[in-house]
Amino acid sequence: MRRRSNRGNGLDAWPGYVDALSTLLMVIIFVLLVFVLAQAFLSAALSGRQTALDRLTREMAQLTQLLSMEKGKSQALELSVASLKAQHDRDAAAAGALSAQVSADNAQIASQTKLTTDAQAQVTLLNQQLAELQKQLAAITQALDISQAGLKDRDAKITDLGNKLNLALADKVEELKRYRSEFFGRLSALLANRPGIHVVGDRFVFQSEVLFPPGSAELSAAGREQIRTLAKTLKQIAAEIPKDVPWILRVDGHADRQPIANTAFPTNWELSAARAITVVKLLVAEGVKPQNLAATGFSQFQPLDTGNSQEAFARNRRIELRLTDR
């Protein structure tokens, strides 16, 4: 019975534990329920705040956009005001210039009005002078008519004198041709069969190598001999030419188109002219009158041979003599 009594006491404690656990569980469930409800309320509150924040953000963006638009309009208005001000300034300047132009036009109109009056007086004076000139012209015309017959006689005499002068000049030319032929004939006979000397048309041609060393304007010994022979013949012919025949012996210097490499002569112009002058000086020294001589330089611009060979260059380096009239 003691065992039963003890066992019965143990079973009686278990319902109390169960009640306590049930109560604790209910408390926990209540707390959890409160927590869940609080979380739900908090979530709802946060969601509402987020919605309000999004709405405020959108409103802020709209306000920012409106502010930008207002700023753009303000800048456009400022530009428009500046443009209108500049246009106003230009208009004011144009108005000032127009006013000045109007003043100048008025002054010019006044001046032209005065000039018109003066011009009318000048026209009247000119008409009077023209009438006087017409009277003088009539008198001169009458005098010309009177002397017209005399002028015709003078014209006939002048024409006759011109014909006679032409005939005389033709005779002189023919006479000079005869002396030229004689001069070239004698030279040809004296210098026959000498290399580098020949006649081309109405010119007597000496190749430069016959008279001068290469690149020099000083006559060689053989060249001096040739020019002395020429001077002797020329003096003989000059003694036979009448004094009224205007003749000269033209000495022409020619070079080839190769550039000269000589410090004494910068170009072929100087070389060709110097050689012609040297020949003329020797002729004068030998007794030929200087008034019957002329020296000219042609450089390389009157070639006899347009080839590029050394033979062609040698042909172009020459001294030409031409007996002609002044």
VEXZA-746373 format. One record per residue (C-alpha): residue number from 1; residue in three letters; x, y, z. Coordinates in steps of 0.2 Angstrom, whole numbers. Layout:
BEGIN
> seq, type, u, v, w
> NUM, ALA, X, Y, Z
...
//
This chain:
BEGIN
> seq, type, u, v, w
> 1, MET, 0, 0, 0
> 2, ARG, 15, 11, 3
> 3, ARG, 21, 8, -14
> 4, ARG, 4, 12, -21
> 5, SER, 4, 28, -11
> 6, ASN, 21, 33, -17
> 7, ARG, 16, 29, -36
> 8, GLY, 0, 38, -34
> 9, ASN, 10, 54, -28
> 10, GLY, 21, 53, -44
> 11, LEU, 6, 52, -56
> 12, ASP, -2, 67, -47
> 13, ALA, 14, 79, -51
> 14, TRP, 13, 76, -70
> 15, PRO, -3, 85, -74
> 16, GLY, 5, 100, -66
> 17, TYR, 20, 100, -77
> 18, VAL, 8, 98, -92
> 19, ASP, -2, 113, -87
> 20, ALA, 14, 123, -84
> 21, LEU, 21, 118, -101
> 22, SER, 4, 122, -109
> 23, THR, 4, 138, -101
> 24, LEU, 22, 142, -107
> 25, LEU, 18, 136, -124
> 26, MET, 3, 147, -125
> 27, VAL, 14, 162, -119
> 28, ILE, 27, 158, -132
> 29, ILE, 13, 157, -146
> 30, PHE, 6, 173, -140
> 31, VAL, 23, 182, -140
> 32, LEU, 26, 175, -158
> 33, LEU, 9, 181, -163
> 34, VAL, 13, 198, -156
> 35, PHE, 30, 198, -165
> 36, VAL, 22, 192, -181
> 37, LEU, 9, 206, -180
> 38, ALA, 21, 219, -175
> 39, GLN, 32, 213, -190
> 40, ALA, 17, 214, -202
> 41, PHE, 13, 231, -195
> 42, LEU, 31, 237, -197
> 43, SER, 32, 230, -215
> 44, ALA, 16, 239, -219
> 45, ALA, 22, 255, -212
> 46, LEU, 39, 253, -221
> 47, SER, 30, 249, -237
> 48, GLY, 20, 265, -235
> 49, ARG, 35, 275, -231
> 50, GLN, 44, 268, -247
> 51, THR, 29, 272, -258
> 52, ALA, 29, 290, -250
> 53, LEU, 48, 291, -254
> 54, ASP, 46, 285, -272
> 55, ARG, 32, 298, -274
> 56, LEU, 43, 311, -267
> 57, THR, 57, 306, -278
> 58, ARG, 46, 307, -293
> 59, GLU, 40, 324, -288
> 60, MET, 58, 329, -285
> 61, ALA, 63, 323, -303
> 62, GLN, 48, 333, -310
> 63, LEU, 53, 348, -301
> 64, THR, 71, 346, -307
> 65, GLN, 65, 345, -325
> 66, LEU, 54, 360, -323
> 67, LEU, 69, 370, -315
> 68, SER, 80, 365, -330
> 69, MET, 67, 370, -342
> 70, GLU, 65, 387, -333
> 71, LYS, 84, 389, -334
> 72, GLY, 84, 385, -353
> 73, LYS, 70, 398, -355
> 74, SER, 79, 410, -345
> 75, GLN, 95, 408, -355
> 76, ALA, 85, 409, -371
> 77, LEU, 77, 425, -365
> 78, GLU, 94, 432, -361
> 79, LEU, 101, 428, -378
> 80, SER, 86, 435, -386
> 81, VAL, 88, 451, -375
> 82, ALA, 106, 452, -380
> 83, SER, 102, 450, -399
> 84, LEU, 88, 463, -398
> 85, LYS, 101, 475, -389
> 86, ALA, 114, 472, -403
> 87, GLN, 101, 474, -417
> 88, HIS, 95, 490, -408
> 89, ASP, 113, 496, -408
> 90, ARG, 115, 492, -426
> 91, ASP, 99, 500, -430
> 92, ALA, 105, 516, -421
> 93, ALA, 122, 516, -430
> 94, ALA, 113, 513, -447
> 95, ALA, 101, 527, -442
> 96, GLY, 116, 538, -438
> 97, ALA, 125, 534, -454
> 98, LEU, 108, 537, -464
> 99, SER, 107, 554, -456
> 100, ALA, 125, 558, -460
> 101, GLN, 122, 552, -478
> 102, VAL, 106, 563, -480
> 103, SER, 116, 578, -474
> 104, ALA, 129, 574, -486
> 105, ASP, 117, 572, -500
> 106, ASN, 108, 588, -496
> 107, ALA, 125, 597, -496
> 108, GLN, 129, 589, -513
> 109, ILE, 112, 594, -520
> 110, ALA, 116, 612, -515
> 111, SER, 133, 611, -522
> 112, GLN, 127, 603, -539
> 113, THR, 113, 617, -540
> 114, LYS, 127, 630, -538
> 115, LEU, 138, 620, -551
> 116, THR, 123, 619, -563
> 117, THR, 122, 638, -563
> 118, ASP, 140, 640, -566
> 119, ALA, 140, 627, -579
> 120, GLN, 126, 636, -589
> 121, ALA, 137, 652, -588
> 122, GLN, 152, 641, -594
> 123, VAL, 142, 634, -609
> 124, THR, 137, 651, -614
> 125, LEU, 155, 656, -614
> 126, LEU, 160, 640, -623
> 127, ASN, 147, 643, -637
> 128, GLN, 154, 661, -639
> 129, GLN, 172, 654, -641
> 130, LEU, 166, 640, -653
> 131, ALA, 158, 653, -664
> 132, GLU, 174, 663, -664
> 133, LEU, 184, 647, -668
> 134, GLN, 172, 643, -682
> 135, LYS, 176, 660, -690
> 136, GLN, 194, 657, -688
> 137, LEU, 193, 639, -696
> 138, ALA, 183, 647, -711
> 139, ALA, 197, 659, -713
> 140, ILE, 210, 645, -712
> 141, THR, 201, 634, -724
> 142, GLN, 200, 648, -737
> 143, ALA, 219, 651, -735
> 144, LEU, 221, 632, -737
> 145, ASP, 211, 632, -753
> 146, ILE, 222, 646, -760
> 147, SER, 238, 636, -756
> 148, GLN, 231, 619, -762
> 149, ALA, 238, 621, -779
> 150, GLY, 255, 625, -772
> 151, LEU, 255, 610, -761
> 152, LYS, 251, 599, -776
> 153, ASP, 266, 605, -784
> 154, ARG, 277, 602, -769
> 155, ASP, 270, 584, -767
> 156, ALA, 275, 581, -785
> 157, LYS, 292, 587, -781
> 158, ILE, 294, 577, -765
> 159, THR, 288, 562, -774
> 160, ASP, 301, 565, -788
> 161, LEU, 315, 568, -775
> 162, GLY, 310, 552, -765
> 163, ASN, 311, 542, -781
> 164, LYS, 328, 549, -785
> 165, LEU, 334, 545, -767
> 166, ASN, 328, 527, -769
> 167, LEU, 337, 525, -785
> 168, ALA, 353, 533, -777
> 169, LEU, 351, 521, -762
> 170, ALA, 349, 506, -773
> 171, ASP, 364, 512, -783
> 172, LYS, 374, 513, -767
> 173, VAL, 368, 496, -761
> 174, GLU, 373, 488, -778
> 175, GLU, 389, 497, -776
> 176, LEU, 392, 490, -759
> 177, LYS, 387, 473, -765
> 178, ARG, 401, 474, -778
> 179, TYR, 414, 479, -765
> 180, ARG, 408, 466, -754
> 181, SER, 410, 453, -767
> 182, GLU, 427, 459, -771
> 183, PHE, 432, 459, -753
> 184, PHE, 426, 441, -750
> 185, GLY, 434, 436, -766
> 186, ARG, 451, 443, -761
> 187, LEU, 450, 436, -744
> 188, SER, 445, 419, -751
> 189, ALA, 460, 419, -762
> 190, LEU, 472, 424, -748
> 191, LEU, 464, 412, -735
> 192, ALA, 460, 398, -748
> 193, ASN, 463, 380, -741
> 194, ARG, 465, 385, -723
> 195, PRO, 456, 374, -711
> 196, GLY, 442, 382, -701
> 197, ILE, 439, 397, -713
> 198, HIS, 425, 397, -725
> 199, VAL, 411, 408, -733
> 200, VAL, 393, 406, -728
> 201, GLY, 381, 417, -738
> 202, ASP, 387, 435, -736
> 203, ARG, 398, 431, -721
> 204, PHE, 416, 426, -719
> 205, VAL, 417, 413, -705
> 206, PHE, 432, 409, -694
> 207, GLN, 431, 395, -682
> 208, SER, 436, 401, -665
> 209, GLU, 450, 388, -663
> 210, VAL, 458, 396, -678
> 211, LEU, 459, 413, -668
> 212, PHE, 458, 409, -650
> 213, PRO, 463, 396, -637
> 214, PRO, 449, 387, -629
> 215, GLY, 439, 398, -616
> 216, SER, 450, 413, -620
> 217, ALA, 447, 430, -628
> 218, GLU, 466, 433, -632
> 219, LEU, 471, 430, -650
> 220, SER, 484, 416, -653
> 221, ALA, 499, 420, -664
> 222, ALA, 491, 411, -679
> 223, GLY, 475, 421, -675
> 224, ARG, 484, 437, -676
> 225, GLU, 492, 433, -692
> 226, GLN, 474, 429, -699
> 227, ILE, 467, 446, -693
> 228, ARG, 482, 456, -700
> 229, THR, 479, 448, -717
> 230, LEU, 461, 452, -715
> 231, ALA, 465, 470, -710
> 232, LYS, 477, 472, -725
> 233, THR, 464, 467, -738
> 234, LEU, 450, 477, -729
> 235, LYS, 461, 493, -730
> 236, GLN, 464, 490, -749
> 237, ILE, 445, 488, -752
> 238, ALA, 441, 503, -741
> 239, ALA, 452, 514, -751
> 240, GLU, 442, 510, -767
> 241, ILE, 425, 512, -758
> 242, PRO, 418, 530, -761
> 243, LYS, 416, 540, -745
> 244, ASP, 398, 543, -748
> 245, VAL, 395, 524, -746
> 246, PRO, 390, 520, -728
> 247, TRP, 398, 504, -725
> 248, ILE, 404, 495, -709
> 249, LEU, 412, 478, -706
> 250, ARG, 402, 469, -692
> 251, VAL, 412, 457, -682
> 252, ASP, 400, 444, -674
> 253, GLY, 406, 433, -659
> 254, HIS, 397, 416, -657
> 255, ALA, 399, 403, -644
> 256, ASP, 392, 385, -642
> 257, ARG, 378, 381, -629
> 258, GLN, 390, 372, -617
> 259, PRO, 391, 382, -600
> 260, ILE, 408, 391, -599
> 261, ALA, 419, 386, -584
> 262, ASN, 430, 401, -583
> 263, THR, 430, 414, -570
> 264, ALA, 434, 428, -582
> 265, PHE, 418, 425, -592
> 266, PRO, 402, 422, -581
> 267, THR, 392, 417, -597
> 268, ASN, 394, 414, -615
> 269, TRP, 388, 432, -618
> 270, GLU, 404, 439, -611
> 271, LEU, 415, 427, -620
> 272, SER, 407, 430, -637
> 273, ALA, 407, 449, -635
> 274, ALA, 425, 449, -629
> 275, ARG, 431, 439, -644
> 276, ALA, 423, 451, -656
> 277, ILE, 430, 466, -647
> 278, THR, 447, 459, -647
> 279, VAL, 446, 456, -666
> 280, VAL, 440, 474, -669
> 281, LYS, 454, 481, -658
> 282, LEU, 467, 472, -668
> 283, LEU, 459, 479, -684
> 284, VAL, 460, 496, -678
> 285, ALA, 478, 494, -672
> 286, GLU, 482, 488, -690
> 287, GLY, 475, 504, -697
> 288, VAL, 456, 501, -701
> 289, LYS, 445, 516, -696
> 290, PRO, 435, 512, -681
> 291, GLN, 420, 521, -688
> 292, ASN, 419, 507, -701
> 293, LEU, 419, 493, -688
> 294, ALA, 406, 486, -676
> 295, ALA, 408, 472, -663
> 296, THR, 393, 461, -657
> 297, GLY, 391, 446, -646
> 298, PHE, 377, 433, -649
> 299, SER, 382, 420, -636
> 300, GLN, 375, 403, -641
> 301, PHE, 359, 409, -648
> 302, GLN, 363, 409, -667
> 303, PRO, 369, 391, -669
> 304, LEU, 374, 384, -686
> 305, ASP, 372, 366, -680
> 306, THR, 359, 361, -668
> 307, GLY, 367, 344, -664
> 308, ASN, 375, 338, -648
> 309, SER, 391, 332, -655
> 310, GLN, 408, 340, -652
> 311, GLU, 409, 343, -670
> 312, ALA, 393, 353, -669
> 313, PHE, 399, 363, -654
> 314, ALA, 415, 367, -664
> 315, ARG, 405, 373, -679
> 316, ASN, 395, 385, -668
> 317, ARG, 411, 393, -659
> 318, ARG, 415, 405, -673
> 319, ILE, 419, 423, -678
> 320, GLU, 409, 430, -692
> 321, LEU, 413, 445, -703
> 322, ARG, 400, 454, -713
> 323, LEU, 402, 469, -724
> 324, THR, 386, 479, -724
> 325, ASP, 379, 496, -723
> 326, ARG, 375, 506, -708
//
